[in-house]
Structure formats: C-alpha cells, structure tokens
C-alpha cells in the first residue's frame, strides 16, 4: 500500500471495506451522531483497537523477557 502525501496532514493511505460494512458504519454514524463523518468513526475505531493490541503485545514481550531471564 503506497502512502499518499497530504501537504497539511502528512502521509495517508487508502483501504477498501466491503460495501455492507460501510453501510453499517454510515447507519451508526447517522443514528448516533457521535462522529462528524464515517472516516472519523473508522479512525477512532482503529486507534482504539490498536491501543488494545499494543498493550497485549507489550504484555507478551514482557512475559517472554521474564521467561528468558529466568532460564
């Protein structure tokens, strides 16, 4: 995936989602009104999920390091 440079905001990349998933996102955004755009919703969802996995990866690395040190 090649990043596209945006002069004001840095590099961006495009991804594709199945149309039914996008329709569901649009419905949630419209009905709840918490996000200004579907892009804002998707951005928040991805950042939230990455934060969760980052914590999981850090815990795994810590366990591996602890096991390695005790060997």
N, C-alpha and C positions, 0 to 999 in steps of 0.2 A: 504494500500500500504506500503510495507516494504522498507525502505531505504537501499541501498547497500553502504557500506563504501568503499571509494576510498582513499588510503593512502595519496595521494598527494593533492586531491581536496575536501575532506570531503564527506558527505553522498549524494548519488544520488538515485533517484527512476526512474523507467521506467513507461511509459504510452503508450497507443496504440491509434492510429488515424486511421480512415478509409483510405484504400489504395488510393481512388481517391483524398483525401485531401493531402496525402503525395506526390502524383504525381504532383499536382498543386504546392506545395511548391518547389519540385525539379525543376520544369519548371521555376518558378520565380527566384530561386537561380541561375540557369544556365543562363537564359536570361539576368538578370540584373547584375549579378556578384558582387553585393554589399557584399555578405556573402561568407565565405570560405566553409561552409557546410550547409546542411539543419538544422542541430542541432543549429548552430549559428543563423540562421533566426528565428527558433522557440523560442529559448531562448530570443532573442531581442523582439519578438512579445509579449511573455508572460510578460516580465519585463515591457514593455511599457503599456500593458493593466492593469497590477496590479497597476502600478503607478496611472493610471487614476481612478481606483476604490478606491484606498486608499484615494485620495483626496475627492471623493464622500462620502465615509464613514466618514471621518473627518468632512465634512460639515454637514452630518446628525447628528452626535454626538453633534456638536456644537449647532445645532438648537434644539435638544432635551434638552440639558442642559439649553439653554436660556429659553425655554418654562417652564421647571421645576422651574427655578429660579424666573420666573415672576408669578408663580401660588401662 
